[in-house]
Amino acid sequence: MPRPRRWRWVMAQPSSTYFKPRGVPLAVLEEIVLTVDEHEAIRLADLEGLQQEEAADRMNVSRATFGRIVALARRKVADALINAKAIKIEGGDFLMAGPHICDDCGYRWELSPGVPMPQVCPSCESIRIHPIGWDRGYVLRGGWRRGRCHRGGRR
């Protein structure tokens, strides 16, 4: 049995989650799915120009894992650009850094990179916690869209 995956830290919500070539009808386009953690890897490596070691630390993964993530992401983006495919950004194995809230008691707290996400609310011990301002359909391993809560169990 393989080792469980480490959650990848994502610092910024993608500003747009869909890109398509201009002038090509959506109905005839092939679509490539770029995960949120792959989007973050491209942002850190190519936009911010970080070395792989520093970018890996920010995402809470090993340097080798970061290299694999960014290589796969670049391959997907290149395929979309060269072959005129749409890019959809969703899903992945990640945790959002930043403000979080409990759905039951409304308690808010700031989650910093490198600090593990609590399994329950620090105030009321509810399991219904999530990042503020983030579409819950994208949280943790596909999260709510697949009918699972943020801890991986059934709702």
N, C-alpha and C positions, 0 to 999 in steps of 0.2 A: 504494500500500500504506500503511495507517495506521501511525502511530507505535506502538511496543510500549507496553503499559500499564505504569505504575509500580506496584510492589507497595505496598499500603496497609498501614500498621502498625496492628496490633491489640494493645492492652495487656492485655485481660482476656478470658479464655475465658467464653462465655455460661454462666450458671449453669444454665440450662434451655434445651433446644433445641426444645421443642414446646409450643404453647399451643393450647387448643381451648375453644370455648364450653361451659359446663356444661349438662348436660341434653340435649345433642344427640349422638346416636350417631356415632362416628367414621366408620362406613361411609357415612353420608349427607353428610358434610362435604366441602366444597371446601377445597383446601389452597393457601396462598400461601407461596412460598419467599422468606425474607428472608436475604440473604447475611450472613456474619459481618462483613464490612466495613460493610454497611448497619447492622447491629446496633451496631457500634462508633460509627458516625456519630451515631445516635440517642442513645447513651449520653453522648457528649461534648457534643452540642448541647443536648439536652433535660434530661438528668439532672444533668450537671455544670454546665450553663449557660454553656459557653464560647462566645466569639465565634467566628465562622467562621474567621477568620485563625489564631487559636491552635489551634483544633481541626484545621484543615488541616495545620498544622505538625506536630502530634502524629501525624497519619496519614500524613505524608510525601507529601501531594498538594497541588495548587494550591487556592486558595480557591474558584475556580469549580468545580473538580471536586468538592470537598467539598460545595458547595451542591447540585450535581446528585445526589450520593449521598444526602444527607440528605432531599432533596425526594422522591426515589423511595422511600426507606424509609418516610417518613411517609405517602405515598400508599398503600403496601402495607398498613401497619398500620391506616390509616383504613378501607380496603376490608374488611379482616378484621373490624374492630369493627362496622362498619355492616351488613355483609352476612353476619355470623355464619360466618366462615370460620376454619379452623385456620391457625396460623402455624408453619412449620417453619424453623429456623435452620440453614443449612448452606452450604458452598461459598463462592466469592468469590475475589478476587485479593488475598491478604494474606500478611503475614509476622507471626508471633508474636514479640513482644519477650519477653525473659526467658531462663531457662536452656535450653540446648540440649545434646544428647548425640549421640555417634557410636555407631551400632549395632555397629561392628566392634571398636573399641578401648576404648569406654566413656568416652572423654575428654569432660569437661563444661566448658562455658563460658557466660558471660552475654552475651546479645546485647542491646545498647541501641538504642532508637529512633534512626533516622537513620544507623546504621552498617549497611552492606550485609551481608546474610547471605553467609558464605563459600560457595563452590561445593563445597569439599571440607573434610574435617576438618582443623583446624590441626595435629593430632598425626600422623595416619597417612595423610592425603590420601584417605580413603574418601569416596564420594559418599553414603553411607547416614547422613545426619545429619537430626535433627528436634528440635522443641521437646519438653522434658520435660513429661509430664503432659497431653499434648494428643492427642486421638484423631487418628491420622494420616489418617483418612478425610476430614478437613476441611482439611488443610494444602495451601496453594497451588493455586489454580485447580482445585479439586476433587481434586487430588493423587492419592493412593493409590487412591481409589475408582474412578477411571477407568483404572487400570492404569498410571499414570505415576508416576515418582519425583518428589521435590521439585524437581529441576532441569528438569523438563519432558520428559525423555527416557523411553524405555521401561525397565521394570524388568529 
